[in-house]
């Protein structure tokens, strides 16, 4: 499987997930609104990408209903 870029303009980025010669999924990222749209056969989902936390050190992925689906934490280390 591989992600192939379809288009990349200022308003959005579009990628197709390809396996062999078959397109499995389309991912559209909208950087201005911080949303990602996934389309697979008849399913269409929207995910919100937000920075959360006290120092905005967590990137949280929420579905279209606002439910948290996952998060990535950024850890900074101070070396003195």
Buried (B, 14 or more C-beta within 10 A) or exposed (E): EEEEEEEEEEEBBBBBBBEEEEBEBBBBBBEEEEBBBBBEEEEEEBBBBBEEEEEEEBBBBBEEEEEEEEEEEEEEEEEE
